[in-house]
């Protein structure tokens, strides 16, 4: 889609400035449309979408209103507790480490320092330095070490301090992690979780703003998931650790301070399932990770202008949840993909061709795809904003695909 | 032979006259599972009858295999007296079963087990290693090695099978049964055979792509290797791995890796798991002189030294990294010193006993103190792979020189002959048996079918959370919701 001129106003969401530890909860809690979406996801898990009309109406009502008030979810019991995304990840990881003594964390500064994004804070004292292993700065070897340990039955969680550093371990991830189950004829499984923050941050520079999902998506044998809310972060973390396949869990640098209320009782999210953020009828908008918030921001404008977009957070980047996506396409007949990945060879490119192959007859028009520009992320703030998809571009794209109202 | 029979009877008498008394041999023990109970003898005449069955022609193949495993078990447990007693007990229970079922032909292998167990195995032979060790930041192990006739015979047999297997693979490749890359190990057999003599089933081995013989050493079969090389169903990786990806989970063999040097961090991970799970074993992470220049090896050495992981880095230095000699690729070709803070030993890799001694020493060290580097000075007769003639970067004289002076199989042959453990004729019989074993395995492997088409999609993911792999045809929409 054509980029707008420099007269773009920054939406309120961009209040998250400075270091990841900056607290910007007041601005963010209004953007996250999580409570209603959680209701719908739970319902979807048990019966097909089409049947739960009342829930849809409830959800639609909740999101159509600028959801500043927290809508209490009917499916969480005893209120739940509120926490930030990195705390949710910590909770999920801690629960799994308590549950299974074979789960261990390997990464730089995860032990004594507590993790560069505080995801493993306090773990070293609780579980010992052998289970929360501080490594030297040698991604290739400690990722290889984690894979070797996983072959014997341990369940290591590898933390890349920034996802971009895992490019140094690409050989280990692609050749050993993804392929050992196949080349050994099923003898070995590699239940390793590789996680870390990626994505375009706040002027971090080109090498620290990598989106690795496009590089790893064609490695056979890997599963990839991207979390976007504290609820699904905890659920996906737990599911990924319990999964027998190697899983790459993509977090985003700018989402660590998202606040949400999550249930007290134990839960996991399905690794291969997409999340319905906002049901609608006019167009299916597929997104993941941070772009979910740009899309929901744009949705407010779209709803005001009379559109009814259906927003799906695809969550599972490999394999795609073609069932949920397919049901949505059959309903709306128009698709827009909004992602932070590069345009060339990104997740959007693969998703686009997958939808076209499977649902060509259902489509009323071409599948739109908004991605980041194919440039190294510049340091300058305004330029950086131009590389990433902004809400007003999403609005324009939807208007172009659906026709003016 | 008569002397041997007498020996059998005397030894069995000593063995059985201890705790177990003289109850009926044919006692109907319903407990077929007991393996620790030594069979009880009634009369020596019965035993003599069994012994005479050594000359019997009819040998049930299953029982043959069972007996070989019994032997292998005893050797694998280090040849200790307890191990041999257990082996004899197993053989005795076999004999009992056989007599019950009227399998006269089964007695021959059972008796062979007993005779080998009791007569030849436990006599220790002390030998000196001719080429001295070179050490870096550690004491050298003693050059005096304790071995036994049984062990030396096993060395010979196993190495001969490995040699035949690799040569058969050579001709298979030339007749296009094996495609792609095929890296042959002949010349280097002493390394993996010597290692196995010092290891047990708690230890792990991981190596690079020259892995056919290492796979055999860890408990694989020749049939599995041939079938895998030809891409057939009966291969150890179901035909989907190929020459460079052979694995044996039960035997503790973790491959089989194609990328040079990438197995060394994996080896550190195996050792990490051993230390984490408190398993009293070591990991041998093998690599070549070519991989010794990889950065990830040094990273792995750093982290294993930092956390005292029980890993032994074994550098199989055959002096050529693919087509480049070691003096052209390494500034310092003293690979045993390259661990710097990690102690190292240089070992004559063409001598099984030297390898066994070094690995035994390194294992003790690694379990106490952390990693060690062993450089095995060895040589490969073939080129780097079957696509490499092997003579463009070295002279044929060099190859034949090494073959004459340092060949590992010839060395063991000389030891067996000079120590009167076997005669020339017996060695010839062993060779013939080995050739036959390899040929049988080869013909069986050739009959094995190719994997079915739907094997293409199996083992990409493990069935767990409903993940399914899509084929190229994505028309099928399949996602299982939990």
Interface residues (C-beta under 8 A of the other chain):
Chain A: X45 X104 X130 X133 X135 X136 X138 X140 X141 X142 X143 X144 X145 X146 X147 X148 X149 X150 X151 X152 X153 X154 X171 X172 X175 X176 X180 X181 X182 X183 X184 X185 X186 X187 X188 X189 X220 X221 X223 X239 X242 X243 X244 X245 X270 X271 X272 X273 X319 X321 X322 X323 X324 X326 X354 X357 X358
Chain B: X204 X206 X235 X236 X237 X238 X239 X240 X241 X242 X245 X247 X248 X249 X254 X255 X256 X257 X258 X259 X262 X264 X265 X266 X267 X268 X269 X270 X272 X273 X274 X276 X277 X295 X296 X299 X300 X302 X303 X306 X307 X458 X459 X460 X461 X462 X463 X464 X465 X466 X467 X468 X469 X470 X474 X475 X477 X478 X479 X480 X481 X482
